[in-house]
Amino acid sequence: VPPHVWRINVDTPEEAQHNLSFGAADRWWEQTDLTKLILASNKLQSISEDVQLLPALTVLDVHDNQLTSLPSALGQLENLQKLDVSHNKLQSLPEELLQLPRLRSLLLQHNELSHLPEGLGQLLSLEELDVSNNHLTAIPTSFALLVNLVRLNLASNQLKDLPADLSAMKSLRQLDCTKNYLETVPSKLATMASLEQLYLRKNKLCSLPEFPSCKLLKELHAGENQIEILNAENLKHLNSLSVLELRDNKIKSVPEEITLLQKLERLDLANNDISRLPYTLGNLPQLKFLALEGNPLRTIRRDLLEKGTQELLKYLRSKIQDDGPGPSDEPPVTAMTLPSQARVNMHAITSLKLLEYSEKQAAEIPEEMFDAVGANPVATVNFSKNQLKEVPPRIVELKDSVCDVNLGFNKISSISLELCRLHKLTQLDLRNNLLTSLPKEMEALTRLQIVNLAFNRFKEFPSVLYHLPALETILLSNNQVGSVDPVQLKGMDRLGTLDLQNNDLLQVPPELGNCENLRSLLLEGNPFRTPRAAVLAKGTAAVLEYLRGRIP
């Protein structure tokens, strides 16, 4: 850091030596002391003890440097409210750091800390503390004194247990313990009355803790553990819970009491060992997202799982009345099947609601395929791996029922208006075709959630996608896209996955960092210089944080 930066409050400005008639704007003796100093994303290996010459600092940001230690003079910055030293190489913190009476935000993530100073609890004003992605094996017991802490991030460390005293943090709303080695959670944690979000993913938990006092808990994330049993006791107090994420565990059954969670909006039980579900699940009034794939469910057919949450809930509700398999409402396939339908799999159409004509290398879809559908509602169409040059026009006949269309691996060069009339479409697979653009009329696909456009010939990001409010996943890898509009992307509230690998992006707009809904942003294989590969390798959250740090 150039020495005059540290002395900016002290030294007389150079022009004062020469210029003797000062205008109102130049009255340097009236300037106020420096309050914010941002030195982020440089190559600093140390910070001078002269930092004490800036006693008015409220913000000091030195994230993304190569610091191995911090100066003890930091302890004299008694006005400091935010200190960001994340993404450095710190192995320890100076004791003097604990003398900062007004410090509200302390960001230490992505360093090499193996322990925290025992006196950390003296930072009584602290509201946000992030120590994720370090090498911590224990948490100081003095943490319990941080009664004003609102957000605590302990993710990606080596913690085997949490001190029960954490329960004294009466203001804590968000606690993230993702990716540690926790086998249990202290029962006292359940008394944290302000807790709203608890992340326990990727640990070694065998059971869920009970939460008698967590009346405000809205989100509980406990996926990728070894939880086998879900007890009524674990659930019945969680009156405010809106997100319950338990995917990739070993849960065998779901108790009826899950229906007490009246505010539940998202329930993720994918990849467990659940064989049957309480049908009353269909009555949860707010449930918008239910994931069950990867379970050995006996009562629910696989094709039903792929139709999305609303259909699934409707099915569960229909079962509550009879609670047993009712008479089949499918028309029988009789011996009177017309000879022209011989190629047509009627069973697939009637039972699976699937119209399939794939891997035939056909230039067009035979008319009898569509003739056979008749009045049967078809949900899924698979015409992939043929030689189609256009979208089959008769696909529009399925518009009132079809929600999943696969036209991948063909030779389609433009999208027909018939396709744009499939207003119930939630998934559209057009990978490996010859598309260069999408028509504006696709705006009509207001329910589209997933679109796969990989391996086509797009030179620009198809602008119609910005206007599809339900989109959750855009796969656009292996095209020639040169730019994206971060402002429009930010408006896409539900977009969680954006794959732009192997395109022609020469730069990544920093404002893309504001798209905080993105869970997965894939940018490898593009010709841009920054962010560098090392940043990309740290994952989406790190990339977004890096981009935000570069917004002018």
Disulfide bonds with the S-S distance in Angstrom:
none
